[in-house]
Amino acid sequence: MNAPAEPSPDGLRRGVYWLLIAVAAGGMVGRILAVNSIDRMGAEKVVVSRKLDERKKELAERGLTAEEIRAQTPAIEQELRAELGQQRPFLSGNDRSRWATARALVEHGTFAIDAVVEEPNWDTIDMVKHNGKLYSSKPPLLEILIAGEYWLIHNITRRTLGTHPYEIGRFMLLTINVLPLVVGFVALSRLLDRFGATDWGRLFAFATACFGTFLSTFAVAINNHLIGAVSALLAVAAAVPIWCDEEKRGKYFFAAGFFAAFAAANELPALSLLGLLGLLMLWKDPLRTLGFGLPGVALVAAAFLGTNYWAFGTFRPPYDHRSDGPVVYSVPDVGGALVKDLDADLIPQSIRPMLETAAGEGAYDGADLEIVVPGERWVATLDPHRDTAKFALVRDEADRIEVRAWDNWYDYTFIRGGRVRDSYWRPSKVAERSPVDRGEPSPGTYALHALVGHHGLFSLTPVWLLTVAGGVMALRQPRGGLRAFAIVVGLSSLVCLAFYLGQEQENRNYGGTSSGLRWMFWFALLWTLVLLPAADWLSARRWGRVAALLLLGWSAMSVSYPTWNPWTHPWLVNLMNYLEWTRI
């Protein structure tokens, strides 16, 4: 009997790639199948246990035997769990915001999520108020794509995310997160084969992609970062044949433009990647770039702007409506009389006619005045269903009352459970937010912790140190190598980092309660590609392989730390809080 033929080195390496993909995908699937808000599981267990003891005591008092009570216990426990309804597979206000929009579109035919967030376990802080209705604060394009799949499931099964959240939610997480990431892994493996010099270096880079980034951590929750990361890699994968192989077929130009634009639709700073890749392709072939690449960009841009207008009646996304609008007019406050009236919950007669004129036709006779900050800021609402009939009244430094057109969708009250509640993001409620959401006061401290501190790119995932080294080494490669793309990725990374480090205090929040600096997660697959030259160089040195494996092991530890929920603090935050070095 003939012995089986040994696989070729290329075939063996590709086989290892698929082994790593299978392990990574299987790990993500397992976490998705177990996805739950573990904190609520613990709370529910305590409450059920207490109530179960009470029910057993009642049964004993009614004369039931111990055997009869044991027989009824499973049914009673199931009934108590159904009544409490504490568990849910949607792990934070961030992803519930997107799920809520999908439900609202499919079940109610509207982008407004008022009816959904009123239900138990469907609350979210990531919402805005526009023309009297509540909406997700996320750009709607991704939510519409999610809703499309949910529409199919709902119409085939006649079930909803409200009645069957685990069955439908977990299935959709597989299709929305795991499948695209597997596609990204396959595309990355081909780029590693192309640009790598050693098998060890290629396999190390691929293992990093599978186990050393936060993309797999976030596979259990709907998020834009994973989709952005895959789109960015596919854009580069399409641009490589154009730059390196003189590829002329239009599909490559279209794919590069489409996926770079889709990355930007999910991650605004990815506009830098779109621009830099566009320059490369323009340099290589201006006519095909404009003829095929530009339509790909235009298609995504039209979808992004069009869906935003469909949802909100404006091309500007919700996060661009977070401050007072322009000054409509201002009135001198002689002697402080206007402030006195406003603090007494009265709209001064000298201001009211101007408000009604500015509000336009349809403003009703009554008016609601809210005192936001006494002596400084008030909100006048002439019609709760039209933002054009709502105004911010602000006392400026010259003791004038500025009347500003309303444009702060994050500053509102809403009713839930029969109670009037304040938006989590109201400017007047900053002191009541969690410490991380108040923002880091010092830009220098923010930069320190974003790079090497408790949310640090290099302290949590030090494998990216090899990306820096690999990028420098790639600069010495010939034109057909990784050099041009290392430059593109490096410049895009610096632009994105500068964008977030330069934010105002309120936005210097490390991405909120998150297991890492999630603003940069979309670079994960691209950074894995750029570290390849460093991995190849280290592969020839025993100490180098050991050092690289230690960096990867540390990174994998940080990635695995949030076992149940990616919307938790990194282990370094918890350690520093324990040591009382910081308090977040």
C-alpha positions in Angstrom: 0.0 0.0 0.0 1.5 3.3 -1.1 2.1 5.9 1.7 0.1 9.2 1.3 1.9 12.0 -0.4 3.3 14.7 1.8 1.7 18.1 1.2 3.7 20.8 -0.4 5.0 23.6 1.8 2.5 25.9 0.4 -0.3 23.4 0.9 0.8 22.7 4.5 0.9 26.4 5.3 -2.6 27.0 3.8 -3.8 24.0 5.8 -2.5 25.6 9.0 -4.2 28.8 8.0 -7.5 27.0 7.8 -6.9 25.2 11.1 -6.4 28.6 12.8 -9.5 30.0 11.1 -11.5 27.0 12.4 -10.2 27.5 15.9 -10.8 31.2 15.9 -14.2 30.9 14.3 -15.2 28.1 16.6 -14.2 30.1 19.7 -16.3 33.0 18.5 -19.3 30.8 17.8 -19.0 29.2 21.3 -18.9 32.6 22.9 -21.9 33.7 20.8 -23.9 30.6 21.8 -23.2 31.5 25.5 -23.6 35.2 25.1 -25.5 36.7 28.0 -25.3 39.6 30.4 -23.5 37.7 33.2 -24.2 40.3 35.8 -27.9 39.9 35.3 -27.5 36.2 35.5 -26.0 36.6 39.0 -28.7 39.0 40.1 -31.4 36.8 38.8 -30.0 33.8 40.5 -30.1 35.5 43.9 -33.6 36.8 43.5 -35.0 33.5 42.2 -33.3 31.7 45.1 -34.9 34.0 47.6 -38.4 33.9 46.0 -38.1 30.1 45.6 -37.5 29.7 49.3 -40.5 31.9 50.1 -42.7 29.8 47.8 -41.5 26.6 49.3 -42.3 27.9 52.8 -45.8 28.8 51.6 -46.3 25.3 50.3 -45.1 23.8 53.5 -47.5 25.9 55.5 -50.3 24.7 53.3 -49.4 21.1 54.3 -47.6 19.8 51.3 -45.0 17.1 51.9 -41.3 17.5 51.1 -41.7 15.1 48.2 -44.6 17.2 46.8 -42.6 20.4 47.2 -39.6 18.9 45.3 -41.9 17.8 42.5 -43.2 21.3 42.1 -39.9 23.1 42.5 -38.7 23.1 38.8 -42.0 24.5 37.5 -42.0 27.2 40.2 -38.4 28.1 39.4 -39.2 28.4 35.7 -42.2 30.6 36.4 -40.1 32.9 38.6 -37.4 33.3 35.9 -40.0 34.1 33.3 -41.5 36.8 35.6 -38.1 38.4 36.3 -36.8 38.4 32.8 -33.4 39.6 33.8 -31.3 37.8 31.2 -30.6 39.1 27.7 -28.1 38.4 24.9 -27.6 42.1 24.1 -24.7 43.2 26.2 -24.7 47.0 26.3 -26.6 50.2 25.5 -24.4 50.4 22.4 -25.4 47.2 20.7 -29.0 47.4 22.1 -29.3 50.7 20.3 -28.7 49.1 17.0 -30.9 46.1 17.7 -33.7 48.4 18.8 -33.6 50.2 15.4 -33.8 46.9 13.6 -36.8 45.9 15.6 -38.5 49.3 15.1 -38.0 49.1 11.3 -39.3 45.5 10.9 -42.0 45.4 13.6 -43.2 49.0 13.6 -42.1 50.4 10.2 -40.2 53.4 11.7 -36.8 54.4 12.8 -38.1 55.7 16.1 -37.4 53.3 18.9 -39.8 54.7 21.6 -42.0 51.6 21.6 -39.0 49.2 21.7 -37.0 50.8 24.6 -40.2 50.9 26.6 -40.0 47.1 26.9 -38.2 45.4 29.8 -34.5 44.8 29.1 -34.5 47.0 25.9 -33.2 50.2 27.5 -30.2 52.0 26.0 -28.4 55.2 26.7 -27.2 55.5 23.1 -30.2 57.3 21.7 -31.1 60.8 20.7 -34.4 62.8 20.5 -35.5 64.5 17.3 -38.9 66.1 16.7 -40.3 64.5 19.8 -39.2 60.9 19.1 -36.3 58.7 20.3 -33.8 57.3 17.8 -30.6 55.4 17.9 -27.6 57.7 18.0 -25.8 55.5 15.4 -25.7 56.2 11.7 -28.6 54.2 10.2 -26.8 52.5 7.2 -25.5 49.5 9.2 -28.8 49.3 11.1 -30.8 49.0 7.9 -28.5 46.2 6.7 -29.1 44.4 10.0 -32.9 45.0 9.7 -32.8 43.5 6.2 -31.7 40.1 7.6 -34.1 40.4 10.6 -36.9 41.1 8.1 -36.2 37.8 6.4 -36.0 35.9 9.6 -39.2 37.5 11.0 -41.2 36.8 7.9 -40.0 33.2 7.6 -40.4 32.3 11.3 -43.0 34.8 12.4 -40.9 35.3 15.5 -39.4 38.5 16.9 -36.3 39.6 18.7 -38.7 40.5 21.5 -40.1 37.0 22.0 -37.0 35.0 20.9 -34.0 37.2 21.5 -31.5 34.3 22.0 -32.4 32.2 19.0 -32.6 35.1 16.5 -29.9 37.3 18.1 -27.3 34.6 18.2 -28.0 33.4 14.7 -27.7 37.0 13.4 -24.4 37.5 15.3 -23.0 34.5 13.4 -23.9 36.0 10.0 -23.1 39.6 10.8 -19.9 39.2 12.7 -18.3 35.7 12.3 -18.8 35.2 8.6 -17.3 38.6 7.5 -14.4 38.1 9.9 -13.7 34.6 8.3 -13.8 36.4 4.9 -11.3 38.9 6.3 -9.0 36.0 7.6 -9.0 34.4 4.2 -8.1 37.6 2.4 -5.4 38.3 5.0 -3.9 34.8 4.5 -3.5 35.5 0.8 -1.8 38.8 1.5 0.6 37.1 4.0 1.4 34.5 1.4 2.2 37.2 -1.1 4.3 39.5 1.1 5.8 37.1 3.6 9.3 35.7 3.4 9.1 32.8 5.9 6.5 30.3 7.0 7.1 31.1 10.6 6.5 34.8 10.1 3.4 34.2 8.0 1.9 31.9 10.6 2.8 34.2 13.5 1.1 37.1 11.8 -2.0 35.0 11.0 -2.2 33.7 14.6 -2.1 37.3 15.7 -5.1 38.1 13.6 -7.0 35.1 14.9 -6.2 35.4 18.6 -4.3 38.6 19.4 -6.8 41.3 18.5 -10.1 42.6 20.0 -12.1 41.8 16.9 -12.9 38.3 18.1 -13.7 39.8 21.6 -16.4 42.0 20.0 -17.8 39.2 17.8 -20.5 38.6 20.5 -22.0 42.1 20.1 -23.2 44.1 17.1 -20.6 46.8 16.4 -19.2 48.9 13.6 -15.5 48.2 14.4 -15.4 44.6 13.2 -17.2 45.5 9.9 -14.9 48.5 9.5 -11.8 46.3 10.0 -12.8 43.7 7.4 -13.8 46.4 4.9 -10.5 48.2 5.3 -8.5 45.0 4.7 -10.6 44.1 1.6 -10.0 47.6 0.2 -6.2 47.1 0.6 -6.5 43.5 -0.8 -8.2 44.9 -3.9 -5.6 47.7 -4.3 -2.6 45.4 -4.1 -3.0 43.9 -7.6 -3.5 47.4 -9.0 -0.3 48.7 -7.5 1.9 45.7 -7.6 0.7 43.7 -10.7 -0.5 46.5 -13.0 -4.0 45.0 -12.8 -6.4 46.8 -15.2 -9.7 45.1 -14.6 -12.3 47.4 -13.4 -13.6 45.1 -10.7 -10.5 45.7 -8.6 -10.8 49.5 -8.8 -14.5 49.3 -7.9 -13.9 46.9 -5.0 -11.1 49.1 -3.6 -13.3 52.2 -3.7 -16.4 50.5 -2.4 -14.7 48.8 0.6 -12.6 51.8 1.5 -15.8 53.9 1.5 -17.7 51.3 3.5 -14.9 51.3 6.0 -15.3 55.1 6.3 -19.1 54.7 6.6 -18.5 52.6 9.7 -15.4 54.4 11.0 -15.3 58.1 10.2 -11.4 58.5 10.4 -11.2 55.8 7.7 -11.7 58.6 5.3 -7.9 58.9 5.6 -7.5 55.4 4.3 -10.0 56.1 1.5 -8.0 59.2 0.4 -4.6 57.6 0.5 -5.7 54.5 -1.4 -7.4 56.8 -3.9 -4.1 58.6 -4.4 -2.3 55.4 -5.1 -4.8 54.3 -7.7 -5.0 57.7 -9.3 -1.2 57.6 -9.6 -1.4 54.2 -11.2 -4.4 54.6 -13.5 -6.4 57.8 -13.3 -9.0 56.8 -15.9 -9.9 53.5 -14.3 -9.8 55.0 -10.8 -12.3 57.6 -11.8 -14.3 55.3 -14.1 -14.6 52.3 -11.7 -13.2 53.3 -8.3 -15.2 56.5 -7.9 -18.6 54.8 -8.6 -17.8 52.4 -5.8 -17.2 55.3 -3.5 -20.3 57.1 -4.7 -22.5 54.1 -4.2 -21.6 53.9 -0.5 -21.7 57.7 0.0 -25.2 57.8 -1.5 -26.3 54.9 0.7 -24.9 56.6 3.8 -26.3 60.0 3.1 -29.6 58.7 1.7 -30.4 56.4 4.7 -29.5 59.2 7.1 -32.0 61.5 5.3 -34.6 58.7 5.2 -34.3 58.3 9.0 -33.9 61.9 10.2 -34.8 64.2 7.3 -31.2 65.6 7.2 -28.0 64.4 5.7 -26.1 65.1 9.0 -25.8 62.0 11.2 -27.0 62.2 14.9 -23.5 62.6 16.4 -23.3 65.9 14.4 -26.2 67.3 16.4 -24.6 67.7 19.8 -24.5 71.4 20.5 -26.6 74.5 20.4 -27.4 75.7 16.9 -26.8 79.2 15.5 -27.9 82.3 17.3 -31.3 83.4 16.1 -31.1 86.7 17.9 -30.0 88.0 21.3 -31.6 90.4 23.7 -29.9 92.7 26.3 -30.8 91.7 29.8 -30.9 95.1 31.5 -30.8 94.8 35.2 -31.1 91.0 35.1 -34.9 91.1 34.6 -34.9 88.4 31.9 -32.8 86.0 33.9 -35.1 86.6 36.9 -38.2 85.7 34.8 -36.5 82.7 33.2 -35.4 81.3 36.6 -39.1 81.8 37.7 -40.1 79.5 34.9 -41.6 82.3 32.9 -40.8 83.2 29.3 -40.4 87.0 29.2 -42.9 88.9 27.1 -40.1 90.6 25.2 -38.8 87.3 24.0 -41.9 85.2 23.4 -43.2 87.0 20.2 -39.7 86.5 18.7 -39.7 82.8 19.6 -43.1 82.3 18.0 -42.0 84.1 14.8 -38.8 82.0 14.7 -40.8 78.8 15.3 -42.9 79.5 12.2 -46.4 78.4 11.4 -47.9 75.7 13.6 -46.4 76.8 17.0 -49.2 76.4 19.6 -50.2 79.0 22.1 -48.7 77.3 25.1 -45.0 77.0 25.8 -42.9 74.8 28.0 -39.8 76.3 29.7 -37.2 74.1 31.3 -34.5 75.5 33.7 -31.4 73.5 32.8 -28.8 75.6 34.7 -30.3 78.4 36.8 -29.0 81.8 35.7 -27.2 80.4 32.6 -29.3 78.1 30.4 -32.9 77.4 29.7 -34.8 75.4 27.0 -38.1 76.8 25.5 -40.3 74.4 23.7 -43.3 75.7 21.7 -44.1 72.4 20.0 -42.6 69.1 21.3 -43.0 67.5 17.9 -40.9 69.9 15.9 -37.2 70.8 16.7 -37.8 74.0 14.7 -40.1 75.1 17.6 -37.5 74.5 20.3 -34.8 76.9 21.4 -31.9 77.1 23.8 -31.7 80.3 25.8 -28.2 81.1 26.9 -26.8 83.9 29.0 -23.6 85.1 27.4 -20.6 86.9 28.9 -22.0 90.3 27.9 -25.2 89.6 30.0 -27.3 89.1 26.9 -29.8 86.3 26.4 -28.9 84.4 23.2 -31.7 82.6 21.5 -30.2 79.6 19.7 -31.9 77.3 17.2 -32.2 73.8 18.7 -29.6 71.3 17.5 -28.6 69.3 20.5 -30.3 65.9 20.0 -28.5 64.5 23.1 -30.1 67.1 25.5 -33.6 65.9 26.3 -36.0 64.2 28.7 -38.1 61.2 27.9 -40.7 59.0 29.6 -40.0 55.4 30.3 -42.0 53.2 32.7 -44.3 56.1 33.4 -41.4 58.2 34.7 -39.8 61.3 33.3 -36.1 60.6 32.8 -33.1 62.6 31.7 -30.9 61.7 28.8 -27.6 60.2 30.1 -25.8 62.7 27.8 -27.4 65.9 29.0 -24.8 68.6 29.5 -26.3 69.4 32.9 -25.8 65.8 34.0 -22.1 65.3 33.4 -21.4 64.9 37.1 -23.8 62.0 37.3 -22.1 59.9 34.5 -19.7 57.1 35.1 -16.1 58.4 35.5 -15.0 57.2 32.1 -17.9 59.0 30.3 -17.0 62.3 31.9 -13.8 62.4 29.8 -10.2 62.7 30.8 -9.4 66.3 31.8 -5.8 66.2 30.7 -4.9 65.7 27.0 -1.5 64.4 28.0 -2.8 61.9 30.5 -5.3 60.8 27.8 -2.6 60.2 25.3 -0.5 58.3 27.8 -3.2 55.9 28.8 -4.4 55.5 25.2 -0.9 54.4 24.2 0.8 52.7 27.1 -1.6 53.0 30.1 -4.8 51.3 31.2 -6.3 51.4 27.7 -3.0 51.4 25.9 -2.5 50.0 22.4 0.9 48.8 23.4 0.3 47.9 27.0 -2.8 45.8 26.4 -1.7 44.4 23.0 2.1 44.8 22.8 2.2 42.7 19.7 1.6 46.0 17.9 5.1 47.0 18.7 6.1 44.6 15.9 3.8 46.5 13.6 5.8 49.7 14.2 9.0 47.7 13.6 7.6 46.0 10.6 6.4 49.3 9.1 9.9 50.7 9.4 11.4 47.6 7.8 8.8 47.7 5.0 10.1 51.2 4.0 13.3 49.5 2.7 11.4 47.0 0.5 11.2 47.4 -3.3 8.2 49.0 -5.0 6.5 45.7 -5.5 6.6 44.8 -1.8 4.7 46.0 1.2 6.2 49.5 1.3 3.4 51.6 -0.2 0.7 49.9 1.9 2.8 50.2 5.1 3.0 53.9 4.4 -0.8 54.1 3.8 -1.6 52.2 7.0 0.9 54.1 9.0 -0.3 57.5 7.9 -4.0 56.5 8.4 -3.1 55.2 11.9 -1.5 58.5 12.9 -4.4 60.5 11.5 -7.0 58.4 13.4 -5.0 58.6 16.6 -4.6 62.3 16.3 -8.3 62.7 15.6 -9.3 61.0 18.8 -6.5 62.4 21.0 -7.5 65.9 19.8 -11.1 65.6 21.0 -12.7 67.8 23.7 -12.8 66.5 27.2 -16.3 65.0 26.9 -15.1 62.7 24.0 -11.7 61.8 25.7 -13.3 58.7 27.1 -11.3 55.7 25.7 -14.4 54.5 23.9 -16.5 54.4 27.1 -16.8 51.2 29.1 -14.9 49.0 26.7 -12.2 46.3 26.9 -9.8 48.4 24.9 -9.3 51.6 22.9 -12.0 50.6 20.4 -11.6 53.7 18.2 -8.5 51.9 16.7 -9.8 48.4 16.5 -10.6 48.8 12.8 -6.8 48.8 12.0 -6.3 45.3 13.5 -6.1 43.3 10.3 -4.1 46.0 8.5 -1.6 46.2 11.5 -1.3 42.4 11.3 -0.2 42.6 7.7 2.3 45.4 8.4 4.0 43.4 11.2 5.0 40.7 8.7 8.5 42.0 7.9 9.4 42.1 11.7 8.0 38.6 12.2 10.0 37.3 9.2 13.2 38.8 10.7 12.6 37.4 14.2 11.8 34.0 12.8 15.5 33.3 12.1 16.5 34.1 15.7 15.5 31.9 18.6 15.4 34.8 21.0 13.3 36.7 18.5 10.7 33.9 18.2 10.5 33.7 22.0 10.1 37.5 22.3 7.4 37.5 19.6 5.5 34.7 21.2 5.6 36.5 24.6 4.2 39.6 23.0 1.4 37.6 21.3 0.7 35.7 24.5 0.3 38.9 26.5 -2.0 40.3 23.8 -4.1 37.2 23.7 -4.5 37.4 27.5 -5.9 41.0 27.2 -8.2 39.9 24.4 -9.5 37.0 26.3 -9.9 38.8 29.7 -13.5 40.0 28.9 -14.8 36.5 28.8 -18.5 37.3 28.7 -18.9 40.9 27.7 -16.5 43.1 25.6 -18.3 46.1 27.1 -16.2 45.9 30.3 -13.0 47.6 31.4 -9.6 46.2 30.5 -7.8 44.2 33.1 -5.3 47.1 33.5 -8.1 49.4 34.5 -9.3 46.9 37.1 -5.7 46.4 38.4 -5.1 50.2 38.7 -8.4 50.7 40.4 -7.5 47.9 42.8 -4.2 49.5 43.5 -5.9 52.9 43.8 -3.7 54.4 41.1 -6.7 55.6 39.3 -10.5 55.5 39.6 -12.5 54.8 36.5 
